[in-house]
Amino acid sequence: MTSERQRIIASVDTGVDDALALAYLLASPACELAGVIASYGNVDEPTAFANTRHVLDLFGHADDVPVFHGSTHPSWADSFIPDAGCAKFHGTDGLGGLSGRTAVRTDTAAHVVTAHGPARGSHPQTAQSAWPTHSQPYGIVSVGGYPLDDPHANPAVPAAPPHETGIGTVTGTTTDIATEPAARLSSEQDVPCGIDFLIEQVRAYGHDVTVLATGPLTDVDAALAKAPDIASKLRLVMMGGTLTQPGNCWDAVAETNVIQDPEAADRVFHSGADVTMIGLDVTHQCLLSREAAARWRAIGETAAEVRGRFLDGLAEFSIAANLEADPAIFAGGMPLHDPLAAAVALDPTLVGCFDIALKAETATGDFHGVRGRTTGDPAGLVIPDAPRVHVALQVDAQRFLEEFTDRLASLCRSVGVS
């Protein structure tokens, strides 16, 4: 490191645990949050953008942390619809109903943005009483990582039927999935402004900036496709995948962030970048209890109490959803997926890693395995210099949980204090 503070660029799909991760970064003295890229995933991109701005504003950083538009759909598709599984754990608004926005309009229930929005680094004001603007999906459609013909394609809200648009026909079958790098980015103007920001930062700072990805790896993959020269300079900490534990998708094999865009994940794993994977192997060991989260709500000052109620409300929503999903594993609380990745980006000593040539399966069937699965790449057994990924398998859960709850409590109290 060349400075006392670690420079971070976050690529997020801001749902509940992304919001908690952002709060953790803002609360950490060792973090210089240089910018945030909002992408699709738990919610669609415009909702992730609005949620990110909401969190930064609530904690007093609306003016000093720029938010950029990221990918609106996976590399294999033309458009994206959030799925019901993510809505169960994050709410339809991505923030457990705490965003202050109204419900999704049924006339645009199948929604995706086809334009990338204002210029790089701008801060358009998002009305808290209105839902971000969406348009109908087109072309190959991803429903939470699944093509439309997949039985697991389950929209978070009722989707409009396939239709003709001025751009193309809704198809989205498994045979339509493209596998070429950046196959769905057909021109320079199609690249979201956040991708350019990521490239500029890695070129300027190298390993002195860490890219933290808490959503799909589409943004990182697009940056590598546009600027292959950054691969050797890129330090990436990603939340996603699982090596030793079941997945958290319908098939109990794939993990949510990887299933959204397995092609992108596989290309990133093989890019030669310095990649640390914070997967379910360790995040399921870091459970936030109701008692720990209640500390934030109990903060007495009026302004701090508003922020504390927000953080505790996020936690309560996720704790209830996880407990319903698996009462045995999550009896102790919600898994802190994205916050742990954020913490490791600042302090790698929190985890112990196993270095392995890794791949993400991009197809399901004989001789393929299951699409979205993260597993060892046999090429690593015969190619000595095959790229290795640092896969976290051990974690100092107690130290992390104590730091996490303490820092967020301090953040609630410190905002607005000179």
GUMI-472215 format. One record per residue (C-alpha): residue number from 1; y, z, x. Coordinates in pm, 1 decimal. Layout:
 num        y        z        x
 NUM        Y        Z        X
...
This chain:
 num        y        z        x
   1      0.0      0.0      0.0
   2    348.9    -77.4    126.7
   3    531.8    166.0    -97.8
   4    478.5    507.5   -252.6
   5    463.1    365.7   -604.8
   6    193.5    121.0   -712.1
   7    333.5   -194.9   -870.5
   8    140.4   -282.4  -1187.0
   9    132.9   -587.9  -1412.6
  10    -54.7   -516.5  -1734.4
  11   -226.3   -781.6  -1946.6
  12   -289.4   -613.1  -2280.8
  13   -407.2   -684.5  -2635.9
  14   -228.3   -378.2  -2760.8
  15   -448.2   -179.7  -2989.4
  16   -496.0    197.3  -2994.2
  17   -631.6    254.0  -2643.2
  18   -401.3     -9.0  -2488.6
  19   -109.2    187.9  -2632.5
  20   -245.9    507.5  -2478.0
  21   -292.7    325.3  -2146.4
  22     68.8    204.9  -2153.5
  23    183.9    559.7  -2223.1
  24    -22.9    682.3  -1927.6
  25    136.1    426.4  -1696.0
  26    484.1    523.2  -1815.4
  27    396.3    889.2  -1757.0
  28    264.3    838.4  -1403.5
  29    513.3    894.7  -1119.6
  30    303.6    671.1   -892.2
  31    339.5    370.3  -1123.2
  32    601.3     97.1  -1114.5
  33    530.4   -101.3  -1430.6
  34    676.3   -440.9  -1338.8
  35    593.2   -614.1  -1665.7
  36    348.7   -641.3  -1952.4
  37    178.8   -957.1  -2079.7
  38     77.7   -943.5  -2446.6
  39   -235.8  -1136.5  -2535.8
  40   -481.7  -1183.1  -2822.6
  41   -791.2   -962.0  -2855.5
  42   -788.3   -643.8  -3062.8
  43   -516.3   -816.2  -3265.3
  44   -351.6  -1156.0  -3243.3
  45    -90.5  -1222.0  -2975.3
  46    226.2  -1176.8  -3184.0
  47     96.5   -843.2  -3310.8
  48      6.1   -736.0  -2955.9
  49    357.8   -834.7  -2846.6
  50    519.6   -634.8  -3127.7
  51    294.8   -333.7  -3060.5
  52    376.5   -339.7  -2689.2
  53    748.8   -347.0  -2760.0
  54    704.5    -64.7  -3010.8
  55    533.5    160.6  -2753.7
  56    786.8     86.0  -2479.9
  57   1075.2    151.8  -2718.8
  58    927.6    478.5  -2844.6
  59    903.2    611.0  -2490.5
  60   1243.3    490.7  -2374.7
  61   1146.3    182.7  -2170.8
  62   1248.6   -103.9  -2399.5
  63   1513.9   -222.0  -2155.0
  64   1350.3   -175.1  -1815.7
  65    995.5   -307.9  -1867.5
  66    986.2   -677.0  -1963.4
  67    723.8   -802.8  -2208.4
  68    590.0  -1157.1  -2175.8
  69    393.0  -1376.9  -2410.1
  70     31.7  -1430.9  -2306.1
  71   -265.7  -1627.7  -2431.4
  72   -297.1  -1674.7  -2806.6
  73   -665.5  -1771.7  -2801.5
  74   -965.4  -1780.8  -2565.5
  75  -1011.4  -2065.6  -2319.4
  76  -1295.8  -2212.5  -2525.0
  77  -1104.9  -2226.8  -2855.8
  78   -784.3  -2364.0  -3005.0
  79   -691.7  -2065.2  -3221.1
  80   -789.5  -1707.9  -3290.9
  81   -845.8  -1469.2  -3582.9
  82   -895.2  -1093.2  -3521.5
  83  -1229.3   -961.8  -3641.3
  84  -1321.2   -674.2  -3868.3
  85  -1489.2   -479.1  -3588.4
  86  -1164.5   -449.0  -3393.9
  87   -973.1   -363.5  -3711.5
  88  -1213.5    -75.7  -3773.0
  89  -1130.3     81.2  -3437.4
  90   -762.5    -17.3  -3413.0
  91   -642.7    -75.9  -3767.5
  92   -522.3   -409.8  -3901.8
  93   -187.9   -353.6  -3730.3
  94   -357.6   -251.2  -3404.0
  95   -198.6     93.7  -3401.8
  96   -405.7    272.6  -3661.9
  97   -143.6    209.2  -3930.4
  98    129.9    377.3  -3721.4
  99    330.1     65.5  -3634.7
 100    561.3     98.6  -3934.4
 101    496.2   -262.2  -4034.9
 102    379.5   -370.8  -4376.9
 103     28.4   -496.4  -4440.8
 104    -82.4   -847.1  -4350.5
 105     23.4  -1103.5  -4608.1
 106   -278.6  -1255.1  -4779.6
 107   -124.0  -1602.8  -4776.8
 108   -141.0  -1600.8  -4396.6
 109   -451.9  -1391.5  -4357.4
 110   -609.6  -1644.3  -4123.3
 111   -335.3  -1630.0  -3869.2
 112   -260.3  -1745.9  -3517.8
 113     58.3  -1843.8  -3339.4
 114     67.8  -2196.8  -3202.5
 115    396.2  -2164.3  -3010.6
 116    453.3  -1932.6  -2719.3
 117    790.2  -1792.7  -2819.7
 118   1108.8  -1724.7  -2625.6
 119   1175.3  -1769.5  -2257.2
 120   1012.0  -1559.1  -1989.1
 121   1119.1  -1196.9  -1979.7
 122   1315.5  -1199.2  -2302.0
 123   1309.1   -912.2  -2549.8
 124   1328.2  -1050.8  -2903.2
 125   1379.6   -778.1  -3157.7
 126   1081.4   -722.3  -3386.0
 127   1164.0   -566.9  -3721.1
 128    937.5   -268.4  -3775.1
 129    925.5   -335.4  -4148.5
 130    794.1   -690.9  -4117.0
 131    472.4   -841.1  -3989.1
 132    495.8  -1094.7  -3702.3
 133    499.7  -1458.1  -3810.4
 134    164.0  -1639.0  -3810.6
 135     36.5  -1985.7  -3890.9
 136   -299.0  -2115.9  -4003.7
 137   -574.4  -2161.5  -3744.4
 138   -678.3  -2509.0  -3635.2
 139   -935.7  -2685.5  -3422.8
 140  -1206.1  -2465.4  -3271.4
 141  -1147.9  -2115.2  -3406.8
 142  -1255.3  -1789.8  -3245.1
 143  -1311.2  -1499.1  -3481.7
 144  -1305.8  -1203.5  -3245.7
 145  -1497.8  -1403.1  -2986.4
 146  -1742.8  -1570.2  -3225.3
 147  -1724.8  -1933.9  -3344.4
 148  -1689.4  -1987.5  -3718.6
 149  -2054.1  -2085.9  -3762.1
 150  -2178.7  -1764.3  -3601.6
 151  -2308.4  -1508.6  -3854.4
 152  -2109.2  -1240.7  -3669.5
 153  -1776.8  -1417.2  -3728.4
 154  -1623.1  -1156.0  -3958.4
 155  -1241.7  -1182.6  -4001.2
 156  -1041.8   -861.3  -4021.5
 157   -885.9   -995.3  -4342.2
 158  -1008.5  -1275.0  -4571.0
 159   -963.0  -1606.8  -4395.9
 160   -850.1  -1926.3  -4559.0
 161  -1122.1  -2193.0  -4590.9
 162  -1147.9  -2467.7  -4327.4
 163   -870.5  -2714.2  -4382.4
 164   -693.3  -3015.7  -4243.4
 165   -371.4  -2950.4  -4052.8
 166   -124.4  -3165.7  -3870.7
 167   -298.2  -3076.1  -3546.4
 168   -666.9  -3094.6  -3621.5
 169   -957.4  -2981.0  -3835.7
 170  -1096.0  -2629.0  -3829.5
 171  -1440.5  -2654.5  -3676.0
 172  -1531.9  -2375.6  -3439.8
 173  -1905.2  -2436.7  -3405.3
 174  -2102.3  -2315.4  -3106.3
 175  -2156.7  -2671.5  -2986.4
 176  -1780.0  -2725.9  -2965.8
 177  -1717.5  -2458.2  -2702.5
 178  -1557.2  -2603.2  -2390.6
 179  -1657.4  -2471.2  -2048.6
 180  -1414.2  -2647.8  -1815.7
 181  -1148.1  -2423.3  -1653.6
 182   -838.2  -2403.9  -1872.0
 183   -996.0  -2666.0  -2095.9
 184   -766.6  -2573.8  -2383.6
 185   -445.3  -2580.4  -2177.4
 186   -369.8  -2949.4  -2192.3
 187    -18.5  -2958.2  -2049.0
 188    232.9  -2759.5  -1848.9
 189    420.0  -2656.8  -2163.7
 190    101.3  -2502.5  -2304.7
 191     95.8  -2229.1  -2039.0
 192    237.5  -1902.6  -2178.8
 193    530.5  -1760.0  -1983.8
 194    332.7  -1447.5  -1892.3
 195     93.4  -1659.7  -1686.4
 196    381.0  -1783.3  -1470.8
 197    502.6  -1426.4  -1427.1
 198    158.1  -1315.7  -1311.6
 199    140.2  -1600.8  -1060.3
 200    488.8  -1530.4   -925.2
 201    414.6  -1160.7   -880.4
 202     82.3  -1210.2   -701.0
 203    233.5  -1473.2   -472.2
 204    523.6  -1242.9   -389.6
 205    339.5   -910.9   -351.4
 206    -27.2   -993.4   -286.7
 207   -243.1   -680.2   -290.6
 208     69.6   -466.3   -323.3
 209     65.0   -549.1   -692.1
 210   -231.8   -469.0   -914.0
 211   -306.8   -673.3  -1223.0
 212   -446.5   -444.4  -1492.0
 213   -630.8   -630.5  -1768.6
 214   -722.0   -422.9  -2073.5
 215   -805.1   -719.6  -2296.2
 216   -984.7  -1052.3  -2250.1
 217   -952.5  -1214.9  -1907.0
 218   -796.8  -1533.2  -2046.7
 219   -454.5  -1464.3  -1893.2
 220   -599.7  -1402.4  -1547.7
 221   -827.0  -1706.3  -1572.8
 222   -535.7  -1927.2  -1676.7
 223   -331.7  -1803.4  -1381.0
 224   -615.6  -1879.8  -1140.2
 225   -662.8  -2224.8  -1294.5
 226   -294.6  -2307.1  -1256.4
 227   -257.9  -2147.5   -910.9
 228   -593.1  -2130.3   -727.4
 229   -409.4  -2015.0   -414.6
 230   -357.3  -1666.7   -561.7
 231   -730.5  -1583.7   -574.1
 232   -742.2  -1431.3   -225.2
 233   -424.7  -1231.1   -297.0
 234   -523.7  -1103.2   -640.6
 235   -619.5   -739.2   -691.9
 236   -751.6   -698.1  -1045.8
 237   -865.4   -387.9  -1231.1
 238  -1021.4   -487.9  -1561.2
 239  -1151.0   -294.0  -1857.8
 240  -1457.2   -470.7  -1986.4
 241  -1823.7   -537.0  -1944.6
 242  -2121.0   -308.6  -1899.1
 243  -2397.2   -310.1  -1640.8
 244  -2621.5    -11.8  -1718.7
 245  -2537.5     65.7  -2082.9
 246  -2571.7   -117.8  -2415.6
 247  -2277.6   -326.2  -2527.7
 248  -2044.3   -242.4  -2813.8
 249  -2064.8   -574.0  -3000.7
 250  -2298.3   -672.8  -3284.1
 251  -2579.5   -761.7  -3043.3
 252  -2552.3   -426.9  -2857.6
 253  -2552.1   -628.8  -2533.3
 254  -2202.0   -772.1  -2484.4
 255  -1880.4   -572.0  -2447.5
 256  -1582.6   -658.2  -2666.6
 257  -1335.4   -785.1  -2406.4
 258  -1594.2  -1005.8  -2237.3
 259  -1735.5  -1154.1  -2560.1
 260  -1384.7  -1274.8  -2649.5
 261  -1388.0  -1519.9  -2356.3
 262  -1707.1  -1512.1  -2146.5
 263  -1615.4  -1839.0  -1977.6
 264  -1290.8  -1690.4  -1848.4
 265  -1464.0  -1371.9  -1734.2
 266  -1731.1  -1565.2  -1547.6
 267  -1474.8  -1778.1  -1367.0
 268  -1275.5  -1470.3  -1267.2
 269  -1589.8  -1299.1  -1135.4
 270  -1659.5  -1603.0   -915.2
 271  -1299.4  -1664.0   -806.2
 272  -1305.9  -1455.9   -490.2
 273  -1038.3  -1218.5   -620.0
 274  -1069.3   -844.2   -555.0
 275  -1205.7   -735.8   -894.1
 276  -1290.3   -382.5  -1009.2
 277  -1475.9   -361.8  -1341.2
 278  -1421.1    -49.1  -1550.0
 279  -1687.7    -91.0  -1813.2
 280  -1875.0    112.9  -2070.0
 281  -2080.8    263.7  -1786.1
 282  -1786.0    494.5  -1712.8
 283  -1555.0    479.6  -2016.0
 284  -1824.7    629.8  -2238.2
 285  -1822.5    931.4  -2006.1
 286  -1450.8    993.2  -2070.0
 287  -1413.4   1121.8  -2424.7
 288  -1084.3   1252.7  -2562.5
 289  -1140.7   1537.3  -2807.1
 290   -934.0   1625.8  -3112.2
 291   -840.5   1954.5  -2946.4
 292   -702.8   1779.5  -2637.0
 293   -501.7   1527.6  -2839.9
 294   -364.1   1803.0  -3062.9
 295   -163.1   1927.4  -2764.1
 296     68.4   1629.6  -2805.0
 297    133.4   1699.1  -3172.3
 298    200.9   2066.3  -3097.6
 299    501.2   1988.0  -2875.6
 300    790.0   2155.8  -3055.8
 301   1107.7   1965.6  -2967.1
 302   1214.9   1730.8  -3245.8
 303   1225.5   1405.8  -3045.9
 304    917.0   1493.1  -2845.0
 305    734.8   1585.6  -3164.9
 306    777.4   1231.1  -3299.1
 307    618.8   1087.2  -2988.2
 308    349.4   1353.3  -2985.3
 309    257.4   1280.3  -3347.3
 310    231.0    909.8  -3263.0
 311     -7.2    969.0  -2970.9
 312   -212.4   1222.5  -3164.6
 313   -224.4    985.9  -3463.7
 314   -360.3    706.3  -3245.5
 315   -624.4    939.1  -3106.2
 316   -720.5   1076.1  -3447.3
 317   -767.4    725.1  -3587.7
 318   -992.0    624.1  -3297.5
 319  -1185.8    950.8  -3289.2
 320  -1274.1    913.5  -3657.9
 321  -1374.8    548.5  -3619.4
 322  -1593.1    613.2  -3315.9
 323  -1755.9    917.6  -3473.4
 324  -1849.1    710.9  -3776.7
 325  -1984.6    431.7  -3557.0
 326  -2205.8    656.7  -3341.8
 327  -2208.4   1029.8  -3420.9
 328  -2437.9   1103.8  -3127.4
 329  -2255.6    932.2  -2841.6
 330  -1902.4   1002.4  -2965.6
 331  -1944.4   1355.6  -3096.9
 332  -1710.1   1465.6  -2819.0
 333  -1426.9   1228.0  -2903.8
 334  -1295.2    875.4  -2849.5
 335  -1384.3    680.8  -2532.4
 336  -1073.2    622.6  -2321.6
 337  -1153.6    264.1  -2225.0
 338   -812.0    125.2  -2133.7
 339   -654.6    450.9  -2012.0
 340   -934.1    493.4  -1756.3
 341   -876.0    141.0  -1625.1
 342   -504.6    218.3  -1598.3
 343   -580.5    538.6  -1410.1
 344   -812.9    359.2  -1166.4
 345   -545.5     96.4  -1100.6
 346   -331.0    384.3   -972.1
 347   -607.0    598.2   -818.8
 348   -930.8    418.7   -723.4
 349  -1085.9    747.8   -608.3
 350  -1149.9    839.3   -972.8
 351  -1457.7    615.4   -974.1
 352  -1752.8    528.8   -754.5
 353  -1842.1    160.1   -749.4
 354  -2146.4    -56.8   -690.9
 355  -2062.5   -395.5   -538.8
 356  -2258.5   -681.2   -692.5
 357  -2239.7  -1055.4   -740.5
 358  -2163.8  -1057.5  -1112.5
 359  -2169.4  -1314.8  -1387.1
 360  -2088.3  -1328.4  -1755.8
 361  -2344.7  -1514.0  -1964.9
 362  -2182.1  -1802.6  -2149.9
 363  -2472.7  -1896.5  -2378.5
 364  -2749.0  -1732.9  -2579.4
 365  -3104.8  -1858.4  -2565.1
 366  -3402.2  -1909.4  -2340.1
 367  -3308.8  -1898.8  -1969.9
 368  -2957.2  -1787.0  -2062.4
 369  -2982.0  -1433.0  -2197.0
 370  -2706.9  -1330.2  -2438.4
 371  -2355.6  -1474.9  -2446.2
 372  -2103.0  -1220.1  -2324.0
 373  -2350.6  -1010.2  -2124.4
 374  -2234.9   -899.7  -1779.0
 375  -2522.6   -899.4  -1532.1
 376  -2608.6   -961.9  -1171.1
 377  -2578.4  -1320.7  -1049.8
 378  -2901.6  -1425.0   -872.1
 379  -2691.0  -1641.9   -641.5
 380  -2582.4  -1320.4   -474.4
 381  -2939.4  -1264.8   -354.3
 382  -2942.6  -1583.8   -149.8
 383  -2576.2  -1647.9    -69.9
 384  -2450.6  -1370.8    161.9
 385  -2082.2  -1444.2    105.9
 386  -2100.4  -1484.3   -273.4
 387  -1804.9  -1300.8   -435.7
 388  -1876.8   -938.0   -520.9
 389  -1727.0   -732.6   -803.3
 390  -1674.1   -357.5   -770.2
 391  -1853.1   -220.9  -1078.0
 392  -1767.1    141.8  -1155.8
 393  -2077.9    349.1  -1225.3
 394  -1957.1    702.7  -1149.1
 395  -1637.7    870.9  -1267.5
 396  -1465.8   1205.0  -1216.6
 397  -1424.7   1245.0  -1590.9
 398  -1288.2   1599.5  -1586.6
 399  -1011.1   1520.8  -1339.7
 400   -914.1   1206.3  -1528.6
 401   -910.2   1374.8  -1871.5
 402   -696.7   1662.3  -1745.0
 403   -447.6   1427.0  -1580.1
 404   -438.5   1203.4  -1886.0
 405   -365.7   1475.6  -2140.9
 406   -119.0   1655.3  -1911.0
 407     78.8   1342.6  -1825.0
 408    111.8   1229.3  -2184.6
 409    229.6   1576.1  -2286.5
 410    490.9   1561.4  -2010.5
 411    593.5   1212.5  -2117.9
 412    664.0   1331.6  -2471.8
 413    892.4   1603.6  -2338.2
 414   1066.4   1401.5  -2070.5
 415   1183.8   1096.6  -2265.1
 416   1559.2   1107.4  -2301.3
 417   1595.8   1394.3  -2054.9
 418   1832.9   1306.6  -1770.7
